[in-house]
Amino acid sequence: MKIAIFGAGAWGTALAQHAARRHAVLLWARDAAQAADMRRERANQRYLPGVVFEPGLEVASDLHAACQWLSDQPSLAIIATPVAGLAPTLDALVTSLPATCAALVWLCKGLEPSTLQLPHQLAASRLGQVAGAVLAGPSFAQEVAAGLPVALTVAGGGARLGEQVVAALHHGAARIYATDDVIGVELGGALKNVMAIAAGIADGLELGMNARAALITRGLAEMTRLGVALGARAETFMGLTGLGDLVLTCTGGLSRNRRVGLALARGEPLAQIISGLGHVAEGVSTAPVARNLAARLAVDMPILQAVCAVLEGHTRATDAVLALLSREPRREGI
């Protein structure tokens, strides 16, 4: 099988590296200069430094040529852009992909600001006859690139597409599971980034491990409430793309969203924090959109609201925590 990955950030590069251990893989970068650097250095020093490309991994910057590269055998196209890049990339791909590529998979986690839509909703009107699915789960790019164990979930597009993705990527130390709950998978992947900012704030304020455990647990309840209101299954949030991804992103030292929270707790300005990351922290852009979606559905999400207040400069991190602690008691549950 041939696999083309469109988007050469850290996660797209890491998945390309994993896939190239078994398949011929083409990694497409929008920036021609970056693509040239990667071809010359056989590495992505900008986003995944220190990882030497597998022999089966090629790099290109011509999108039409990358699509035609898929034409001579059954193939899979994977979009590895942030949510903001999903729609334009889909628009470009659906008119250029050959008939041998009957499926598109996206990796992005978040919500579209103006429409409050999840990625599969953005894709629905653009895919036509091409099947589409999301691939998500608890995964740091550096570990996947290094070949360390990881488990991911593919959702959407029907059973046949799920089988194709499993066949393509379920090898080595990677386990791929399939589900039909695309709403639950996508929403879990989006909201866990917001909760990781909250966890970073709590850790930065040195509130302790008890507080972190409580925040993760109540954050999961908030995520589940919104998911059920949108039609997702509650049990999906107990799986890889819910609890699994939430725990990793709230506790892992490689989590960019947690690092945002740590910096907010130190009183650093948000613009300075984002500039220093060098990568996208999707929880920053997801938080206000998720708040609007929750308001539209009348879903109570106090942790989400507290994160938004800190991100927008309406309150200090310490005051946001105090506000959460002063809430009236209630019975535990979703």
N, C-alpha and C positions, 0 to 999 in steps of 0.2 A: 504493500500500500504506500502511496505517496501522501504526505501531509504538508500543507502550507500553513504557516502561522503568520497572521497579519498583525504586527505590533511587536516591536523589539525592546520593550521595557524589561524589567527584571523577571516578571512572571511568564511573559511570552517566551523569553529566552530560556528560562529554566525548563519549561514544558517542551520546547524544541530540543533541548539537550537530552531530556529523557526519551522523547519519541525517537530521536536519531540513533539510539542504542539498538533499535530494531528495524526502523524504516528509513527511507529516503525523505529528508525533511528540508523544506525551504523556509527560511525566516525572512519576512519582508519588513524593512524599515522605511518609514516615510521620509526620513532624512537621508539623502544620498551620501552625504559626507560621513554620517555615522555608519552606513552600510559599507562604505569603502574601508573605513577603519576596521570594522569587524572582519571583513574579508582578509585584510592584510595581517591583522593581529591574531586571527582565529580565536577571538574572545570579544565579549561586550564589556569593555572596561568602564563604560559610563554607568551602566545599570547593574552589572553582575561581575565585578572585577575578580580576577583570579581563577575563573572557570575556563578551561581550554575546551574549545568546541570538539565534539565528536566528529570523526571523519565523514559520517553521512549527513552532516549539517551544512547546507549552503546558505548564502545570504544574497538578497536582491533588494533593489529599491524601485524597480519598475513594476507597478501593480499589474498591468496587463500581461507582462511577460510571466509574472509569478502565477497568474491564473492559468495561462497556457501551459505552464510547466506541469500542471495537474492533469493534462488532457489524455495522456497515453495509457492510463490504467485507473482502476477504482481509486478514489482519493477522498480526502477529508480536508476541509478548510476550517481553520480555527481563528477567531478574532480575539486578539489580546490587547485591545485598547481600553481606556477608561470608558465609563458610560457616555461621556460627552462625545467620544469618537465612534460610538457604535452605529448610529444612524447613517452618518456620511460614509462609513466604511461599508456598511451593508448596501447602500445605494450604488457604490462603485463596484462591488463584487457581483451582485446578482445579474448584472448585464454582461459580465466578463467571464464568469465561471463556466467551464466546459460541461457538457452533459455527463461526463464521467464523474463529476463531483456533484452528488445529489444531496449533500448535507453540509450545514454550517453549524459550528459550535462557537459560543461566546463565553468568555471568562470573566467579564466585568461584573462588578458588584455595586449597586447603587440605584438611584431613582432619577428620572429625568425631571429637572426642576420645573419647567413650564407646564407639563402635562401630568406630573406625579406618577408617571408610568414606570413599570418595571421593564427590564430589558426585553423580555419575551413579547411584551405589548408593543414596544417600539419596533420589534422585528416583524410582527405579524402582518402588517400591511405592506411590507417590502419583500418578503421571501417568495411569494408566488408559489410555484410548485416545489421549491427547495425546502427540505425539512430543516428545522432548526431546534437547537437544544442548548442548555446551559451546563457548564462543567464547573463545579465549585466544591469547597470543602476545606478543612483545616490544613493549610499548606504555606510554608515559608519558601520563597523561591530558592534561597541559598541551599536549603536542605534537599529540595527536589533535584536541583542541578548536581548536587554531590552524590545522588543515587541513594539517599537515605529513605527509609520507609515512609509512605504516605498513602492515605485513603481518601478518595474523592467520590463525588456523586454526580451522575449525569441525569438531567431531567428534561422532559419535553421531546417532541418530535416523533413519538411512538416507539414501540418495542424494537423495530428494525434499526432505527437510528441509535438507540441505546446499545444494541448489540454491536453496531459498527464502532462506536466509541470505545466500548470495552475491548473489542478485538484490536483496536489501534493502540490503546494506552495501558491496558492491563498486562503489564509485564515487568520483569525485574522486581523492584521493591514497591511498585505502585499497584494498589488495589482500586478498581473502579466498580462502583455499585450503581444500579439504575433505579429510578423511581419515576412516577408520573406526576408528582406534586411539584410542578415547576414554580408555582407561587411561593410555596413554603421554602424551597431551595433558594430562590432569588432573594426573597425578603430576609431570610436568615443571614445570607451573605452580606446584605446591605446594612442591616441594623447592628450586627455584631461589631462593626467598625465604630459606630457611635458609642456603644457600651464600652468599647476598649478605651475611648477617650475618657470616659467616666472612671474607669479602673485606673488609668494613668494618673488622673487627678487625685484619686484616693491614695494611691501609693506615694505620689509626690508630696502629699500632706502628711504622710507617715501615719495613716489611720489604722494600719495593722492588717493582718491576714484575715481576721474575723470580718472586718469591714469589706475586704475584697470578695470573700465568699458570699456575703450577703448581697453585695452589689451584682455579682454574676447571677445569683439565683433570681433576684428580683428583676434584673435586666432580661433574663430569659422569659420570665412571666410577661413582661411588657411586649417582647417580640412576639410571643405566642398569641397574646390578645389581638394584636394588630393583624397577624397572619390569619387567624380564624375569621376575623371580620372581613377579610378579603377573599375568603374561600379556601384557604390552605388547611391542611390537616394538622391538628395539634401535635401528633406524634412525630411529624417531620422535624419539629424543633428540638426533639430529644435525640436527633441523629447527628450525622457528621456535619451538615451545613447549619445546624442550630447550635446545640450544646458543644459539639466538638470544635467548631470554628470559633465560638464565643470564648471558650476556655483558652484556646491557643492565643487568640488575639488580645485577650485581657491580661495574660500572664507572661507571654513570651517576650524575651528581650529584643527580638527582631521586629516586633510589631511597631509599624510607623504610627498607627493611631494611638497606641499606648504612649509612645514618645511625645505625641502632641499633648496628651493629658499631663504627663510629667512636667513638660515645659510650662503649661498653663498654671500648674500649681506653684511654679517658681515665680510667676508673675510676668513671664515673657510675653511680648506682643504677638498676636497670632500671625501677622504678616512676617515677622522675623522667624517664627517657628517654621512656617511653611517654606520660606526661602532656604532655611538651613537643612531641611530634609533632603532636598534633591530628588525626591520621588513624590508621587501622589499619595496623600492620606485621604482616602475616600470618605471617611467619616465626617470630615469637615464640611464637605458639600452635601452629604446625605442628610445630616441632622436637620437642617431647616425644612427640607423637602418632606422628610418623614414626619416632622411635626405638623406640617400642613395636611398631610394625608390622614394622620391620626385625628386631627381636628375635624376633617370632613366626615369621618366615620364615627366621631364621638367616642374615641378610645382613649382611656386615661393612660398616659405615659410620663410619669413624673421625672424619671431619670433622663429621658430624652429631652424634656423641657428644660431641665437643669443644665444639661450640656449646651443646649442652644443659647441659654442665657449667658453662659461663660464665653462661648465662642463669639457672640455678638457684642460682648463688652458691657452687658447690662448689669452684671453682678460679678463679684470676685469668686474665685474657686472656693475659698473657705465659706463664704456666705451661701453659696449654692448647696454645699454639703449640709450646713446647718439647717437650711430650709427643708431638705429632704428628711433630716432627723426629727424635725418638729412636726411632721405630718401626723394626723390622727391615727390611732391604731385601727386595724382592720383584720378580718380573718385571712389566713394565708390561702392562696389559690390563684389561679389564673385570672 
